[in-house]
């Protein structure tokens, strides 16, 4: 894989992560077609998008942890 290919893959994943950060969804909807245009194997693309999604979600939880209403979270967790 060349440096230009790596930069394009990082850019495609970044655009997808930016969509998820701004709108709350759309990471795979944006990133997967862009990665398909770059002729990245499907199993590699799916793994990469899954890892990027987990990373963005983890950073969102860590940054918003102090704003969580714990009483509401406990009630939601105890509901059936």
KOLVEXVO-373340 format. One record per atom (N, C-alpha, C, O): x, y, z; residue in one letter; residue number from 1; atom name. Coordinates in steps of 0.05 Angstrom, whole numbers, padded with zeros to 5 digits. Layout:
// residues N
NODE     xx     yy     zz resn resi name
NODE      X      Y      Z    A  NUM   CA
...
***
This chain:
// residues 80
NODE     xx     yy     zz resn resi name
NODE  00017 -00023  00000    X    1    N
NODE  00000  00000  00000    X    1   CA
NODE  00018  00025  00000    X    1    C
NODE  00037  00027  00016    X    1    O
NODE  00012  00043 -00017    X    2    N
NODE  00028  00067 -00019    X    2   CA
NODE  00019  00088  00001    X    2    C
NODE -00002  00086  00013    X    2    O
NODE  00036  00108  00004    X    3    N
NODE  00030  00130  00023    X    3   CA
NODE  00004  00145  00015    X    3    C
NODE -00012  00152  00032    X    3    O
NODE  00001  00149 -00011    X    4    N
NODE -00023  00163 -00020    X    4   CA
NODE -00048  00147 -00015    X    4    C
NODE -00069  00159 -00009    X    4    O
NODE -00047  00121 -00017    X    5    N
NODE -00070  00104 -00011    X    5   CA
NODE -00077  00105  00019    X    5    C
NODE -00100  00106  00026    X    5    O
NODE -00056  00105  00035    X    6    N
NODE -00061  00106  00064    X    6   CA
NODE -00073  00133  00072    X    6    C
NODE -00091  00134  00088    X    6    O
NODE -00064  00155  00060    X    7    N
NODE -00075  00181  00065    X    7   CA
NODE -00104  00182  00056    X    7    C
NODE -00121  00194  00070    X    7    O
NODE -00111  00170  00033    X    8    N
NODE -00139  00170  00024    X    8   CA
NODE -00157  00153  00042    X    8    C
NODE -00180  00160  00047    X    8    O
NODE -00146  00131  00052    X    9    N
NODE -00162  00114  00071    X    9   CA
NODE -00167  00129  00097    X    9    C
NODE -00189  00129  00107    X    9    O
NODE -00146  00142  00107    X   10    N
NODE -00149  00158  00132    X   10   CA
NODE -00169  00181  00128    X   10    C
NODE -00186  00187  00145    X   10    O
NODE -00168  00194  00104    X   11    N
NODE -00187  00215  00098    X   11   CA
NODE -00216  00205  00097    X   11    C
NODE -00234  00218  00107    X   11    O
NODE -00220  00181  00084    X   12    N
NODE -00247  00170  00082    X   12   CA
NODE -00258  00163  00110    X   12    C
NODE -00281  00168  00116    X   12    O
NODE -00241  00152  00127    X   13    N
NODE -00250  00145  00154    X   13   CA
NODE -00255  00170  00171    X   13    C
NODE -00274  00171  00186    X   13    O
NODE -00238  00190  00167    X   14    N
NODE -00242  00216  00181    X   14   CA
NODE -00268  00229  00173    X   14    C
NODE -00282  00240  00190    X   14    O
NODE -00275  00229  00148    X   15    N
NODE -00300  00241  00138    X   15   CA
NODE -00324  00227  00151    X   15    C
NODE -00343  00239  00159    X   15    O
NODE -00322  00200  00152    X   16    N
NODE -00344  00184  00164    X   16   CA
NODE -00346  00190  00194    X   16    C
NODE -00368  00193  00204    X   16    O
NODE -00323  00192  00208    X   17    N
NODE -00323  00198  00236    X   17   CA
NODE -00334  00226  00242    X   17    C
NODE -00348  00230  00261    X   17    O
NODE -00327  00244  00224    X   18    N
NODE -00338  00271  00226    X   18   CA
NODE -00368  00272  00223    X   18    C
NODE -00382  00286  00238    X   18    O
NODE -00379  00256  00205    X   19    N
NODE -00408  00254  00202    X   19   CA
NODE -00421  00243  00227    X   19    C
NODE -00441  00253  00236    X   19    O
NODE -00408  00223  00239    X   20    N
NODE -00420  00211  00263    X   20   CA
NODE -00419  00231  00286    X   20    C
NODE -00437  00232  00302    X   20    O
NODE -00397  00246  00288    X   21    N
NODE -00394  00265  00309    X   21   CA
NODE -00415  00288  00307    X   21    C
NODE -00426  00297  00326    X   21    O
NODE -00419  00296  00282    X   22    N
NODE -00437  00319  00278    X   22   CA
NODE -00467  00311  00279    X   22    C
NODE -00483  00325  00291    X   22    O
NODE -00474  00288  00268    X   23    N
NODE -00502  00281  00265    X   23   CA
NODE -00510  00256  00282    X   23    C
NODE -00534  00251  00285    X   23    O
NODE -00491  00241  00293    X   24    N
NODE -00498  00219  00309    X   24   CA
NODE -00500  00192  00294    X   24    C
NODE -00504  00171  00307    X   24    O
NODE -00498  00193  00268    X   25    N
NODE -00499  00168  00252    X   25   CA
NODE -00486  00175  00225    X   25    C
NODE -00479  00198  00220    X   25    O
NODE -00483  00154  00209    X   26    N
NODE -00474  00159  00182    X   26   CA
NODE -00445  00152  00177    X   26    C
NODE -00434  00157  00155    X   26    O
NODE -00431  00141  00197    X   27    N
NODE -00403  00135  00193    X   27   CA
NODE -00399  00114  00171    X   27    C
NODE -00383  00118  00153    X   27    O
NODE -00412  00092  00173    X   28    N
NODE -00409  00071  00153    X   28   CA
NODE -00422  00079  00127    X   28    C
NODE -00412  00070  00105    X   28    O
NODE -00443  00094  00128    X   29    N
NODE -00457  00102  00103    X   29   CA
NODE -00439  00120  00086    X   29    C
NODE -00440  00119  00062    X   29    O
NODE -00422  00135  00099    X   30    N
NODE -00404  00153  00084    X   30   CA
NODE -00377  00139  00078    X   30    C
NODE -00368  00141  00055    X   30    O
NODE -00366  00125  00097    X   31    N
NODE -00339  00114  00094    X   31   CA
NODE -00338  00090  00076    X   31    C
NODE -00319  00087  00060    X   31    O
NODE -00358  00072  00077    X   32    N
NODE -00356  00047  00062    X   32   CA
NODE -00356  00052  00032    X   32    C
NODE -00339  00040  00018    X   32    O
NODE -00373  00069  00021    X   33    N
NODE -00371  00074 -00008    X   33   CA
NODE -00344  00087 -00016    X   33    C
NODE -00333  00081 -00038    X   33    O
NODE -00334  00104  00001    X   34    N
NODE -00308  00116 -00005    X   34   CA
NODE -00285  00096 -00005    X   34    C
NODE -00267  00096 -00022    X   34    O
NODE -00286  00077  00014    X   35    N
NODE -00266  00056  00015    X   35   CA
NODE -00270  00036 -00008    X   35    C
NODE -00250  00025 -00017    X   35    O
NODE -00294  00032 -00017    X   36    N
NODE -00299  00015 -00040    X   36   CA
NODE -00287  00027 -00065    X   36    C
NODE -00277  00012 -00083    X   36    O
NODE -00288  00053 -00068    X   37    N
NODE -00275  00067 -00091    X   37   CA
NODE -00245  00064 -00090    X   37    C
NODE -00232  00065 -00111    X   37    O
NODE -00233  00059 -00067    X   38    N
NODE -00204  00056 -00065    X   38   CA
NODE -00195  00027 -00068    X   38    C
NODE -00172  00021 -00065    X   38    O
NODE -00214  00009 -00073    X   39    N
NODE -00209 -00019 -00077    X   39   CA
NODE -00196 -00032 -00053    X   39    C
NODE -00177 -00048 -00055    X   39    O
NODE -00207 -00025 -00029    X   40    N
NODE -00198 -00038 -00004    X   40   CA
NODE -00215 -00063 -00001    X   40    C
NODE -00240 -00062 -00006    X   40    O
NODE -00204 -00086  00007    X   41    N
NODE -00220 -00110  00011    X   41   CA
NODE -00243 -00106  00031    X   41    C
NODE -00240 -00090  00050    X   41    O
NODE -00265 -00119  00026    X   42    N
NODE -00289 -00115  00043    X   42   CA
NODE -00284 -00121  00072    X   42    C
NODE -00293 -00106  00090    X   42    O
NODE -00271 -00143  00078    X   43    N
NODE -00267 -00151  00106    X   43   CA
NODE -00249 -00131  00120    X   43    C
NODE -00252 -00125  00144    X   43    O
NODE -00230 -00119  00106    X   44    N
NODE -00213 -00098  00117    X   44   CA
NODE -00229 -00073  00122    X   44    C
NODE -00225 -00060  00143    X   44    O
NODE -00246 -00066  00103    X   45    N
NODE -00262 -00042  00106    X   45   CA
NODE -00281 -00044  00130    X   45    C
NODE -00284 -00025  00145    X   45    O
NODE -00294 -00067  00132    X   46    N
NODE -00313 -00070  00154    X   46   CA
NODE -00299 -00069  00181    X   46    C
NODE -00309 -00057  00200    X   46    O
NODE -00276 -00082  00183    X   47    N
NODE -00260 -00081  00208    X   47   CA
NODE -00251 -00053  00215    X   47    C
NODE -00252 -00044  00238    X   47    O
NODE -00242 -00039  00195    X   48    N
NODE -00233 -00011  00199    X   48   CA
NODE -00255  00007  00208    X   48    C
NODE -00251  00023  00226    X   48    O
NODE -00279  00005  00196    X   49    N
NODE -00301  00022  00203    X   49   CA
NODE -00311  00014  00231    X   49    C
NODE -00319  00032  00247    X   49    O
NODE -00311 -00012  00238    X   50    N
NODE -00318 -00020  00265    X   50   CA
NODE -00299 -00009  00286    X   50    C
NODE -00308  00000  00307    X   50    O
NODE -00274 -00009  00281    X   51    N
NODE -00254  00001  00299    X   51   CA
NODE -00257  00032  00302    X   51    C
NODE -00255  00042  00324    X   51    O
NODE -00261  00045  00280    X   52    N
NODE -00265  00074  00280    X   52   CA
NODE -00290  00082  00296    X   52    C
NODE -00290  00101  00311    X   52    O
NODE -00312  00066  00291    X   53    N
NODE -00337  00072  00305    X   53   CA
NODE -00334  00068  00335    X   53    C
NODE -00344  00083  00351    X   53    O
NODE -00320  00047  00343    X   54    N
NODE -00315  00042  00372    X   54   CA
NODE -00299  00064  00384    X   54    C
NODE -00304  00072  00407    X   54    O
NODE -00279  00073  00369    X   55    N
NODE -00262  00095  00380    X   55   CA
NODE -00277  00121  00383    X   55    C
NODE -00275  00134  00403    X   55    O
NODE -00293  00128  00363    X   56    N
NODE -00309  00153  00364    X   56   CA
NODE -00330  00151  00387    X   56    C
NODE -00334  00170  00401    X   56    O
NODE -00343  00128  00390    X   57    N
NODE -00362  00125  00411    X   57   CA
NODE -00349  00126  00439    X   57    C
NODE -00360  00138  00457    X   57    O
NODE -00326  00114  00441    X   58    N
NODE -00312  00115  00467    X   58   CA
NODE -00304  00143  00474    X   58    C
NODE -00306  00152  00497    X   58    O
NODE -00294  00158  00455    X   59    N
NODE -00286  00186  00460    X   59   CA
NODE -00310  00203  00467    X   59    C
NODE -00308  00221  00483    X   59    O
NODE -00333  00198  00455    X   60    N
NODE -00357  00212  00461    X   60   CA
NODE -00367  00207  00489    X   60    C
NODE -00375  00225  00503    X   60    O
NODE -00365  00182  00498    X   61    N
NODE -00374  00175  00525    X   61   CA
NODE -00355  00187  00545    X   61    C
NODE -00364  00198  00565    X   61    O
NODE -00329  00186  00540    X   62    N
NODE -00309  00197  00559    X   62   CA
NODE -00313  00227  00561    X   62    C
NODE -00312  00238  00583    X   62    O
NODE -00317  00241  00539    X   63    N
NODE -00319  00270  00540    X   63   CA
NODE -00346  00279  00552    X   63    C
NODE -00347  00301  00563    X   63    O
NODE -00367  00263  00550    X   64    N
NODE -00393  00271  00561    X   64   CA
NODE -00400  00258  00587    X   64    C
NODE -00423  00260  00596    X   64    O
NODE -00382  00244  00600    X   65    N
NODE -00387  00229  00624    X   65   CA
NODE -00398  00246  00646    X   65    C
NODE -00416  00238  00661    X   65    O
NODE -00388  00271  00649    X   66    N
NODE -00397  00288  00671    X   66   CA
NODE -00425  00299  00667    X   66    C
NODE -00437  00309  00686    X   66    O
NODE -00436  00297  00643    X   67    N
NODE -00463  00307  00637    X   67   CA
NODE -00485  00286  00639    X   67    C
NODE -00508  00291  00635    X   67    O
NODE -00477  00261  00646    X   68    N
NODE -00496  00239  00648    X   68   CA
NODE -00512  00243  00674    X   68    C
NODE -00501  00247  00696    X   68    O
NODE -00538  00240  00672    X   69    N
NODE -00556  00241  00695    X   69   CA
NODE -00558  00212  00705    X   69    C
NODE -00572  00195  00694    X   69    O
NODE -00544  00206  00727    X   70    N
NODE -00542  00179  00737    X   70   CA
NODE -00568  00167  00745    X   70    C
NODE -00573  00143  00742    X   70    O
NODE -00586  00183  00756    X   71    N
NODE -00612  00172  00765    X   71   CA
NODE -00628  00163  00741    X   71    C
NODE -00642  00142  00742    X   71    O
NODE -00628  00178  00719    X   72    N
NODE -00642  00170  00695    X   72   CA
NODE -00629  00145  00683    X   72    C
NODE -00643  00127  00674    X   72    O
NODE -00603  00144  00683    X   73    N
NODE -00588  00121  00673    X   73   CA
NODE -00594  00096  00688    X   73    C
NODE -00598  00074  00676    X   73    O
NODE -00596  00098  00715    X   74    N
NODE -00603  00074  00731    X   74   CA
NODE -00631  00065  00725    X   74    C
NODE -00636  00041  00723    X   74    O
NODE -00650  00084  00723    X   75    N
NODE -00678  00076  00717    X   75   CA
NODE -00679  00062  00690    X   75    C
NODE -00694  00042  00687    X   75    O
NODE -00665  00073  00670    X   76    N
NODE -00665  00060  00644    X   76   CA
NODE -00653  00033  00644    X   76    C
NODE -00662  00015  00630    X   76    O
NODE -00632  00029  00659    X   77    N
NODE -00618  00004  00660    X   77   CA
NODE -00635 -00018  00675    X   77    C
NODE -00633 -00041  00668    X   77    O
NODE -00652 -00009  00694    X   78    N
NODE -00668 -00028  00709    X   78   CA
NODE -00694 -00035  00696    X   78    C
NODE -00707 -00054  00704    X   78    O
NODE -00702 -00020  00675    X   79    N
NODE -00727 -00027  00661    X   79   CA
NODE -00724 -00053  00645    X   79    C
NODE -00702 -00060  00637    X   79    O
NODE -00746 -00066  00642    X   80    N
NODE -00746 -00091  00627    X   80   CA
NODE -00752 -00086  00598    X   80    C
NODE -00752 -00105  00582    X   80    O
***
